[in-house]
Amino acid sequence: MNKKQSTRNKILDTVFTLVHIHEYNGTSMSMVLKKCGIPKGSLYHCFESKKRDDIGCFKRENFSKDG
């Protein structure tokens, strides 16, 4: 697994955990970045869009990879 994929997986896992704890509306991108310990640029490098709505895509990807 390359570094980009590893970072992407870390972000997805973190989003899944935070959304589980704080629910969708209680989870911010800032929370995700802080928990991951990565700069904002890494997030945008791993995912194409910079919109907050991407968190919904993160959730869908996480749920689909688990089952």
C-alpha positions in Angstrom: 0.0 0.0 0.0 1.4 3.4 -0.9 1.5 6.4 1.4 -1.5 8.1 -0.3 -3.7 5.0 0.1 -2.5 4.6 3.7 -3.4 8.2 4.5 -6.7 7.9 2.8 -7.5 4.8 4.8 -6.5 6.6 8.0 -8.9 9.4 7.1 -11.8 7.1 6.3 -11.3 5.1 9.5 -11.2 8.3 11.5 -14.3 9.7 9.9 -16.1 6.4 10.5 -15.2 6.6 14.2 -16.0 10.3 14.7 -19.4 10.0 12.9 -20.2 7.0 15.1 -19.4 9.1 18.2 -20.6 12.5 17.2 -23.1 11.7 14.4 -22.9 13.3 10.9 -23.8 16.8 11.9 -21.5 16.8 14.9 -18.4 15.8 12.9 -16.3 18.5 11.2 -13.4 18.3 8.9 -11.3 20.1 11.6 -12.1 17.2 14.0 -11.0 14.7 11.4 -7.7 16.5 10.6 -6.9 16.9 14.3 -7.6 13.3 15.1 -5.6 12.1 12.1 -2.8 14.5 12.9 -2.4 15.5 9.3 -2.4 18.8 7.5 -5.4 20.0 5.4 -3.4 19.5 2.2 -3.1 15.8 2.8 -6.9 15.5 2.9 -7.2 17.4 -0.4 -4.5 15.3 -1.9 -6.3 12.1 -1.1 -9.8 13.2 -2.0 -10.7 15.3 -5.1 -13.4 17.7 -3.7 -12.8 20.2 -0.9 -16.5 20.5 0.0 -17.8 19.6 3.4 -20.3 17.3 1.7 -17.4 14.9 1.1 -17.9 13.6 4.6 -21.0 11.9 3.3 -18.8 10.2 0.7 -16.3 9.2 3.3 -19.1 7.5 5.3 -20.4 5.7 2.3 -17.0 4.5 1.3 -16.3 3.3 4.9 -19.6 1.4 5.1 -19.1 -0.2 1.7 -15.6 -1.3 2.5 -16.7 -3.0 5.7 -19.5 -4.9 4.2 
